[in-house]
Amino acid sequence: MPTAARLPRLERLLCGLALVAAAGCAGGQIAGQPGLKPVIQLYYDTRALEENGLCRSPELGLVTSSSIEEQSADRLVVRVSYAYKDPNFKLLGDCRGFGTRLFTVAKGAKGYEVLEMTGPRREGIYIKRIDDSNVW
């Protein structure tokens, strides 16, 4: 089977579109939990580092797989494999790749709240806005 580098450009584009379309069917779900993706995405986007700190503001892209590792009445531990890209990285080309992290999530009356994630993180002050979204 040919490698991705050997596939004609059109075939690579079609394969990429198929992956995006398949991911779009899941909407805001991660590990079958409706509404969890935007909460995890916001947490990751405001706190994560990638590539030993070289990617300082990566954004969570396509979730390639996810699973619940632990679950209780008020808490989930979710393993998320994902693609990321840092739109602010301008040094030696692109800062993009794939990663896997565990997210510890509280389940409450108002929905989900990420408590922590594994992997490298930015240190800083996080401000909680009136609309309940986190800002770095």
N, C-alpha and C positions, 0 to 999 in steps of 0.2 A: 504494500500500500504506500502511495507517495506521502512524503512528509508535507507539513503545512507550507513550508517554503517552496515546495515544488508544485503545489496546486495552482492552477491558473487563477488569476485575480478574481474573475467572476465567481468561480466555485468557492473561494474563500469568503467572498462577500455574501453569497447565498447561505453558506454554513453559519456565518455570524448572524445573519438576519433570522435564521431558524432558531438559534439559541436565544436571541432577544425575544422573539415571539413566544417561545416556550416559557421563558421566565416571566413574561408579561401576563401569562394566564394565571399565575399565582397571586398577582396583585400585591397587596400589602402583607402577604403571608410569609412567615418564616416558620419552618417546622410545623406547618399546618395550623399555625396560630394567626387568625385574622387580626390585622392592625399592629403586628409586632415589627414588621420590617421598617416602617418609618421611625419608630422609637429607637431601634438598634442603629439605623443609618445615621440619625442625628447624633447619637452618642459617639459613634465611630468618627464621623466627620469632624466633630468638635474636639476630639481627644487623641486620636490615633497618630502614631508615627509608623513609618515603614522603612525598610532597608537600612537598619541600624541608625535611624534618625536622619538619613539623607532626604527622605520624603517627609517633609515637615507638616504638610497639610493635605494628606490623601483623602480622597472621597470614595466611599463605598459604591461600587458599581454593581454588576451582575452577581447575584447570589447563586453560586454553582451547586451548592448542597447545604442542607441544614438538618439537624436532628436534635431531639431533646435528650440530654444526657442524664438529668435528674429532674424530678417534678414533685412538688407538694402542693397543698391547697393554696399557698400564697407565694410560691417561688418556683422559678424555672432556671435551669442551667442549659443553655442552648449552644451547640457547636455550629458555627457558621463558616463555610468556605466561600470565598468571594474573590472578585477581581477588584482592583483599586487603580486609581490614577490620581496623580497630584497635578492639578491644572496650573499651579503656581511654580512648578519646577522648571527652571530655564537653563540650567548649567550645561550638562553634557548630553542633552537629548531628553527622552521621555523618562518619567518616573512612574512606571506602571508595572503591575504584576498580579500575583495571586497570593492569598494568605488564608489562614484558618485561625479563628479565635473562639474562645468560650465567653459567653455573656451571661452574667447572673442577673436575672430579671425578677422584680417583685410584681405580683399580680394583685391589684386592688380594685376598689369600686370605681375609680376613675380610669382604669385601664392598666397599661404596663409602665414600669419605670426601670430603666437599666441601673443596677447598683454598681456593677464593675465589669471590666473585660480583661482578658489576659493580653499579653503582648505589650510592646513599647507604647508609652503614652506621653503626650505633652503635659508638662506641669504648668499650672496656671490657675487663674481665678475663673470660676464658672458662675455666671450670674443667672438667676432664675427670673425670667420675664413674667409679666402679668398673665400672658397667654399660656403659661405652663411649658414653654419650650426652653430648652437650655441653650445658652449662648456662651461662647468662649471668649 
